[in-house]
Amino acid sequence: MRIVKLTEKTRENILSGLLKRNPSQYSEYEGTVREILDKVRTEGDKAVFEYTLKFDKCELTPENVRVTQAEIDEAFNSFDKDLIGVMERAAENIRRYHEKQKQNSWIDTKEEGIILGQKITPIGTVGVYVPGGKAAYPSSTLMNIIPASVAGVNRIVMTTPAGADGRVYPGTLVAAKIAGVHEIYKIGGAQAIAAMAYGTGSIPKVDKIVGPGNIFVTLAKKAVFGNVSIDSVAGPSEILVIADETADPRYVAADLLSQAEHDELASAILITTSEELAKKVDIEVERFTKTLERRDIILKSLDNYGYILIADNIDDACDTANEIASEHLELMTRDAFNVMTKIKNAGAIFIGEHSMEPLGDYFAGPNHVLPTNGTAKFFSPLGVDAFIKRSSIISYSRDALEPVADDIIAFANAEGLTAHANSIKVRFNK
């Protein structure tokens, strides 16, 4: 890995390079995505089935597009029983964590006849996109469906591509059922996003779409935003480790590589105050990489977006971490909880040498759907809040309204909205 002295210039160069990974940079695919969306919107099932046959070599009809209970039962019977147990335990942790995020409706009353409040309502129908094939991740299925279930969403619809034989990866079906899905459809790609955004004869229109996907799925979600809500426009995976001389270089190297293996565009960055640790981590990275299965992807990821930055002090390291606003941030330092207080921008913060990123990916409970590409400066992890709506409640009696009527009339007139003012006046005109 490149070992670089952290300066204002190197920080600017790294930030500039990381931004190039944003999905919005891939405009050459937008025309194809728009064509798919438009065709599905106008032709419905016909277009969805044609694209599924073209891209996935899977022949679908209105009769077989939806996964049946028999197919789900078969998945449970054929899938590794021990792994099902692991999924169930992970799901329990995820559910327990997200239960603590639930908001309540509330009412505040005053003696003069004012009632103000907030009404929490789950989103009616949510669509969850789950990749298939080599990119089938049951953990993401759990992470996207469980918060919706906890929020009380009445209809959770999942789409995921099937193979040429019409079968969905069993692990995905098992995870979806454990998580609480209501309906599953065998479609993927941009056509699946279009089907959920517009509705077809077989696939229901949803109110919000969540879930990861390739560049076509990501751009399709971006394009349908406004017609439906979406979770985010997610970019490639990221990890940033802040470490000092107390850190174990083997742990640091292993954790950096855990994200580099995701994608050639994945980012793995170490910021350390110890030049000695930097050199040791570089050696361990090289040693680990020789034996890991996804070696080619790792090498390209590290070559593109892998850095070891040497900072003068922990404050400089934290300032840089806040500028990068990484998806995953690990702290392996002396007094790591104190260092954590200096962090303002991160998707998830892992504290201590035994709190590695894969713990969050699979089992701990917090959601692993996290903001990427610096959006942790203003976005949060996926959670229960993503699946609810807040409605304001306002009720004034005549006695409560009268003392403030002239204030409201004056405000409305100042903005030139005389009909607004009149709405108040008519209630007191004789």
MITORVO-922368 format. One record per residue (C-alpha): residue in three letters; x, y, z. Coordinates in steps of 0.001 Angstrom, whole numbers, plus 524288, in hexadecimal, padded with zeros to 5 digits. Layout:
N
ALAXYZ
...
END
This chain:
430
MET800008000080000
ARG8043F80E127FDE6
ILE809D18143780A2B
VAL807C1822E280986
LYS80A6182E07812E3
LEU7FD718347D81660
THR7FD38842B18120E
GLU7F2CC84BFA80D23
LYS7F6EE848BC7FF39
THR7F666839F1800D3
ARG7E94F83B1F807C2
GLU7E3C0843177FC6A
ASN7E8EE839637F26C
ILE7E30782DCE7F99C
LEU7D5D6834747FB44
SER7D5A8837F87ECDC
GLY7D8E282A027E906
LEU7CE9D824037F1D9
LEU7C3E582C937EC28
LYS7C67A826CF7DEAE
ARG7C05A81A167E382
ASN7B2EF820717E4E1
PRO7A8A6819217DCD7
SER7A4588262B7D724
GLN7B126826627CF7D
TYR7ACD181B167C6E1
SER7A431822B07BD9E
GLU7A6F4819597B249
TYR79D5280FBE7B856
GLU79258819767BA8F
GLY78CD6818487ACD0
THR78B84809877ADF7
VAL7852680ACB7BB4A
ARG77B9B815197B687
GLU777B380C727AB07
ILE774D8801197B447
LEU76CF9809B47BD88
ASP764E080F967B2AB
LYS761ED802717AC90
VAL75DAB7FC4C7B96A
ARG7553D808187BC86
THR74E02806FE7AF97
GLU74DFA7F8477AD53
GLY74DC87F2DB7BB37
ASP74F817E4357BCAD
LYS752C47E2487AE63
ALA75EE57EAD27AF57
VAL762EE7E5297BC7D
PHE7622F7D7397B773
GLU769647DAA67AADB
TYR774957E11A7B226
THR775427D5CC7BBCE
LEU7768C7CC2C7B09D
LYS780CF7D4B67AA10
PHE789537D7757B5E3
ASP786EE7CBEC7BF01
LYS783237C16D7B509
CYS777457BEA97BD83
GLU769DB7BCE87B75D
LEU75F2E7C2E47BFCE
THR7507A7C3BE7BEE7
PRO746217C9CF7C7C3
GLU744427BC217CD47
ASN752537B9827D177
VAL758187C7097D421
ARG754757C69F7E284
VAL75BC77BD787EB9D
THR752907B37B7F172
GLN7520C7AE547FF4E
ALA7563D7A1257F9DF
GLU762A47A7567F46C
ILE7656D7ADAA80189
ASP7634A7A0B080883
GLU76C7A79A107FEE9
ALA776D57A478801A8
PHE775EB7A1DA81048
ASN776CF7933680E1A
SER7829C7940C80511
PHE78A6879EBB80BD2
ASP794DB79C378160B
LYS78DD179AA98231B
ASP799097A03482B00
LEU7995D7AC488227B
ILE78AAF7ADE982421
GLY78D2B7AE1E832BC
VAL797997B88B830EA
MET78E1E7C0BA828E8
GLU783A27BF7883346
ARG78CEF7C3E883DF3
ALA791C07CF35835AC
ALA783B87D3068329C
GLU7807B7D34484111
ASN78BDF7DC8C843AA
ILE787EB7E5438384A
ARG779B07E57C83C88
ARG77D157E87284ABF
TYR785CF7F3CE846CE
HIS77BC67F9B983DA7
GLU770C07F85A84774
LYS777BE802D484F67
GLN7769480C42843E6
LYS767BC80C3D84399
GLN761378196B84538
ASN7543A81BC584BE4
SER74910824D6848A1
TRP7473982F91852BB
ILE73D9783A2E85684
ASP74065846B285E21
THR734E384E578639B
LYS733D185BDA869B6
GLU728FB8613787234
GLU7251D86BE1868A0
GLY7209C861B985ED5
ILE72CC485EC4856BF
ILE72FBD850D2852CA
LEU73C6784E0684B82
GLY7422F840E984875
GLN748988373383F79
LYS7428782B298394A
ILE74B878201B83510
THR746B7817D6829BC
PRO74E4180CD8822F6
ILE7502080E0E81456
GLY745A4805F980DB8
THR74D5E7FDC380409
VAL75C187FC5D80350
GLY764067F5FD7F885
VAL770DC7EF607FC04
TYR77A7C7EC7C7F132
VAL783AA7E1077F3A8
PRO78E847DDB37E9EE
GLY78FC57CFCE7E4EF
GLY799E47C6EB7DEDB
LYS7A7C87C8F37E3BB
ALA7A3647D5247EB05
ALA799387CE367F371
TYR79ADE7D2F380162
PRO790F47CDA180B30
SER796617D7168154C
SER791AC7E2A180D2A
THR784607DC3080C29
LEU783617DC2081AF8
MET788597EA0A81C39
ASN77EAC7EFC281286
ILE7726D7E85581659
ILE7733B7E7E682536
PRO772B77F6B282787
ALA766BA7F76981EB6
SER7607A7EC5F82652
VAL7639C7F2E683357
ALA75DE07FFA882E49
GLY751197F8A482B9B
VAL750D97F94481CBF
ASN744B67F1CF81864
ARG74A057ECFB80B65
ILE7586B7E9F58094D
VAL75AF67E6257FB26
MET768157E06A7F73E
THR76D987DEE67E996
THR779767D6A27E6A1
PRO77E097D04D7D9EF
ALA77CAA7C1C77D7B9
GLY786097B9347D038
ALA783617B3EB7C2B1
ASP77C817A87E7C94A
GLY772C27B1B27CFC8
ARG7781E7AF557DD64
VAL77C0E7B9B47E724
TYR788337B7A07EF83
PRO7831A7AFF97FB61
GLY78A937B83A80549
THR783A07C46880083
LEU7763A7BE1680215
VAL7799B7B90680F9B
ALA77E8B7C64981422
ALA772BE7CD4880E6F
LYS7692D7C4638156F
ILE770867C5848224F
ALA7708C7D459820D5
GLY761DC7D54A81E93
VAL75FD47D76C80FFC
HIS751F77D68880AA0
GLU754077D4997FBEF
ILE75FB27D0BF7F381
TYR760D27D2777E4C3
LYS76B0F7CC5E7DBCE
ILE76FAE7D8987D4E0
GLY77C367E06F7D59C
GLY783707EBBA7CF74
ALA77E1D7F8EE7CB95
GLN771947F23D7C70F
ALA76ED17EE117D50F
ILE770667FBFF7D9E3
ALA7675C800C47CF1A
ALA75D317F66F7D24E
MET75CE07FA607E09C
ALA75CF0808E67DD75
TYR751DA8089C7D388
GLY74ACE7FBCF7D61D
THR747817F16A7CBF4
GLY73CFB7E7397CAA4
SER744AE7DDCC7D344
ILE74D597E6737DBAD
PRO747337F0877E4CB
LYS74B337FEC47E502
VAL75235802187F1A4
ASP7540F80EB47F931
LYS7629580D2C7FBE7
ILE76DB1805047F640
VAL77995800D37FE2D
GLY784C47F7817FC08
PRO791FD7F69C7F527
GLY794A97F3477E6F8
ASN79DCD7F51F7DB7D
ILE79F83801EF7D42C
PHE793197FFAC7CC30
VAL78B077FD667D86A
THR791258091F7DF26
LEU78EAD812437D3B1
ALA780CA80D0A7D25B
LYS77E14810197E0A6
LYS7837781DB27DEB3
ALA77ADF81FB67D2AC
VAL76E1481B6D7D91A
PHE77038823AC7E549
GLY764C082CE17E65E
ASN75B6D822EA7E0DF
VAL75F0F81AB77ECB4
SER7685081D027F7F3
ILE77567815EB7F889
ASP77F488133680337
SER78B5A818DE7FCA0
VAL793EC818B77F08D
ALA79E5780FBB7F5EA
GLY7AC5E80F757F152
PRO7B7408056C7F2F2
SER7BAF98009E80077
GLU7C480807F480937
ILE7CC63805D08157B
LEU7D4F080F5581CE2
VAL7DD2880B238288D
ILE7E30F814A483239
ALA7EE0680DF6839BB
ASP7F9898118384236
GLU8058180A02846B1
THR7FD388018984FC2
ALA7F5FF7FB1284473
ASP7F8CC7ED5383FBA
PRO7FD4A7EE928316F
ARG7F7907E14882E05
TYR7EA117E58F83293
VAL7EAF97F25F82B33
ALA7EF597EBCD81E9C
ALA7E4DD7E15781F69
ASP7DA397EB848216F
LEU7DEBA7F4038161A
LEU7DE577E82980D23
SER7D0BA7E46E811D6
GLN7CB7D7EFF980A17
ALA7D54B7F00C7FEEF
GLU7D0317E2AF7FABE
HIS7C2A97E8337F7F3
ASP7C57D7EFAF7EB9E
GLU7D06E7F5377E35C
LEU7CB04802977E6EC
ALA7CAC37FFC97F58A
SER7D2B0808CA7FE27
ALA7DB9E804428093C
ILE7E2EB80EC5810CC
LEU7EB4680E6581D09
ILE7EE9581AF98242F
THR7F8EB818E782E8B
THR801B7821048372D
SER80C0881651836E1
GLU81551814E882B65
GLU81996807C1830CE
LEU80B95802C4830F3
ALA809B7807A38230E
LYS8151C7FF6381E3D
LYS810A87F361825C7
VAL802C57F47882091
ASP807EA7F576812AC
ILE80F9F7E8D9814B9
GLU803B97E1D781A75
VAL7FB0A7E66A80F3F
GLU8047A7E09780569
ARG8054D7D3EF80D21
PHE7F68F7D25280E9E
THR7F3D17D5BE80081
LYS7FBD17CA437FB91
THR7F24A7C08C801A3
LEU7E4EF7C72880024
GLU7DB887C22A7F5C9
ARG7D7B27CF837F060
ARG7E5E37D3777EEAF
ASP7E44F7D9DE7E15A
ILE7D9207E2847E5F2
ILE7E0927E6187F253
LEU7ECBD7EA057EAE6
LYS7E5377F2C87E191
SER7DD9D7F8D97ECC7
LEU7E9FC7FBE57F457
ASP7F0B9800EB7E826
ASN7E546809FC7E53C
TYR7E0CF80E7C7F2A5
GLY7E9948089A7FD0B
TYR7F1BA811A28059A
ILE7F9A8811918120A
LEU7FA4F81F8D816F5
ILE803C2823BF8218F
ALA7FE2182EA6829EB
ASP80545837688337E
ASN7FB39834ED83E2D
ILE7EDFD82EEE84108
ASP7E6F283BE983F3E
ASP7EBF483CEF83140
ALA7E7E982ED482EF0
CYS7DA2F8318B833EB
ASP7D90083E1782BE9
THR7DC6B8367A81FA3
ALA7D30582B978233A
ASN7C838835AA824C2
GLU7CB4483B2681752
ILE7CB1882DB4810FF
ALA7BEBF829E08189E
SER7C0F681B708165F
GLU7B6728110E815E8
HIS7BDB7808EA82021
LEU7C71980EC482A0B
GLU7CF4C8067B83340
LEU7D68280C1583EEF
MET7E24180452843D6
THR7E8C980DF784CCD
ARG7EC0B8103F85AE5
ASP7DFBD815D186165
ALA7D778812D68555D
PHE7CAB08175285B8B
ASN7D07E824C785D94
VAL7D4EA8250084F61
MET7C7038215C84B91
THR7C22182E4785138
LYS7CA2A8357A846F1
ILE7C33D82E6D83BC5
LYS7B800835DC8358D
ASN7B66382F2382871
ALA7B5ED82060826D4
GLY7ABCD8164C82301
ALA7AF7780CC682DC9
ILE7BA1B80DF183818
PHE7C0F08019D83CF8
ILE7C83B8039C849B8
GLY7D3517FAE084E43
GLU7DB6E7F02884815
HIS7D0DB7E5CC84970
SER7C6417EDFD842FF
MET7C9467EB75834C9
GLU7C0CE7EF9382942
PRO7BBC77E1D5825E2
LEU7B5DA7E1418338F
GLY7ACDC7EC3A82F2F
ASP7AA9F7E64E821C6
TYR7A4F07D9CC82718
PHE7A1997D8EF83545
ALA7A2897E40E83F0F
GLY795527EA1283BE4
PRO7977F7F7F4836AD
ASN794367F92482852
HIS79EDF7F6F481E46
VAL798047FF2B813ED
LEU7A03C80B66815DA
PRO7A2D58186280F09
THR7AE38818498056E
ASN7B6018221B7FD59
GLY7B69D82C3F8081B
THR7A7DF82C7A80A1D
ALA7A9AD828CC8186A
LYS7AAD88378781A21
PHE79C1E8385A81875
PHE7968882A8B8176B
SER7949A82003821B5
PRO794858111C82162
LEU7881B80A7181CD4
GLY77EF1808E38284D
VAL770EB808F682CDF
ASP76FBC81782829EC
ALA771318146681B7B
PHE7644780CFE81BBD
ILE75B788166E82310
LYS754D98237682072
ARG7528482E3282A54
SER745F08360382992
SER7446C8427883170
ILE738298443C839BC
ILE732B7851F483BF9
SER7261F8557A842FB
TYR722978632184835
SER7160A866FC84EFB
ARG70FD78743984BE4
ASP714D187968858D7
ALA7229E8751A85589
LEU7222287AA5847B8
GLU71CAF8880B84AD6
PRO7289888DAC8520C
VAL731B288A3E846BB
ALA7288988D0883B5C
ASP72DD289AAD838BA
ASP73BD289584838BF
ILE7388D88B4B82E72
ILE731018953E82631
ALA73C7989EB2826A8
PHE74612893F2822BF
ALA73D8D88F8C81755
ASN73B6689D6F8125F
ALA74A0D8A00781315
GLU74BFB894C8809A1
GLY7410C8999A800C9
LEU7389488DBD8038D
THR72BC18946580676
ALA723CE887E480527
HIS72BD58825C81047
ALA7288C88E508185B
ASN71A3D88D598149D
SER719D487F2E81962
ILE71C868849A826FE
LYS713E4890B8825BE
VAL707618897882213
ARG707778826B82F08
PHE7065388F3E83675
ASN6FE58897B782D25
LYS6F03F8998083172
END
